[in-house]
Amino acid sequence: MNLDGKSVLVTGGTGSFGRQFIRLILTRFQPRKVVVVSRDEMKQWEMQQDPLFSGFPQLRFLLGDVRDITRLELAFREVDVVVHAAALKQVPAAEYNPLECIHTNILGAENVVRAALGAGVGQVIALSTDKAASPINLYGASKLAADKIFVAANNLSGTIGTRFSTVRYGNVVGSRGSVIPFFRRLVREGAASLPITDPRMTRFWITLAQGTEFVLSCLGMMRGGEIFVPKIPSMRVVELAEVLAPGIPHRIVGVRPGEKLHEVMITEDDARTTVALEDRYVIEPTGVWWTRRSFLEDGAGLVGEGFRYSSDGNDRWLGREELLRMLGELDRDGAAGH
């Protein structure tokens, strides 16, 4: 996807993904304008002071919330591409504050759709999560609802031509609130043991750099209505802890409410409309409006009846050396950012 001369807007642009994605497009392309929309003025100020983002006159910062349709309508004017990354993502916080989660993740998605259609935005791609497949917590359910909103939004574009698609992937190595920074902090503080929810627990893993590159590639191939899922490795959480803190014992604390032993990104029911490319799966929409060419015509293959893409049934597992390499990239990126 070539973004030269394009106007790109990122909701939640001061978050982990947003910062990485914006840095990527500013250094690789010559966009006409890059707009950050977020509600935290302190994070915006910190981002503006970061040397990584200085010297780019096309970078704009707008205070705003995806809950505010009026603000989005103003922000989306003359924008070509919207990447929707804003969300409430903490599972316990969503369980305790369900209405807040619904207002941001579901009604916020509706507002993004309405504003994009009103402004005639060309492409909208939204970030989802593995927790949206067969959800058992409110965060996952809210993101599933958002996925449905973005897929169905293609019904409404008509002659406007706006295309909406979604990207769904797993845990991001080193993102704020994830288990890796948590374990590392405990090690630095001299913890006598590391808390493990369940020794059987597995998760999908992807780096921020891989996630942003994946979203960029999806922008280049989206036709509207797809859910893109990268082929990424899994790892048992207990093995992750052993790599981060060898020799430190573990204590089993039990699975938290709303937490799964294993994550799923494609269910058996979704598999009926899922095709496989070399580096990703594509869940194609089922609406009668889906008249665009299937990826099967471009060489994709059917995944087969009963296919299920889960972190425990994955055919690719993250080894110690690959994890250490990913952590090394994370540390280098973090050092460069500070």
CORWOKA-V775882 format. One line per field, one symbol per residue. ss: DSSP state (a for helix, b for strand, c for the rest). A space follows every 50 residues. Layout:
ss: ???
This chain:
ss: ccccccbbbbbccccaaaaaaaaaaaaaccccbbbbbbccaaaaaaaaac aaacccccbbbbbcccccaaaaaaacccccbbbbccccccaaaaaacaaa aaaaaaaaaaaaaaaaaaacccbbbbbccaaacccccaaaaaaaaaaaaa aaaaaccaaaccbbbbbbccbbccccccaaaaaaaaaaccccbbbbcccc cbbbbbcaaaaaaaaaaaaaacccccbbbbcccbbbaaaaaaaaccccbb bbcccccccccccbbbcccaaaabbbcccbbbbcccccccccccaaaacc bbccccccbbccccccbccaaaaaaaaaaaaaaaaacc
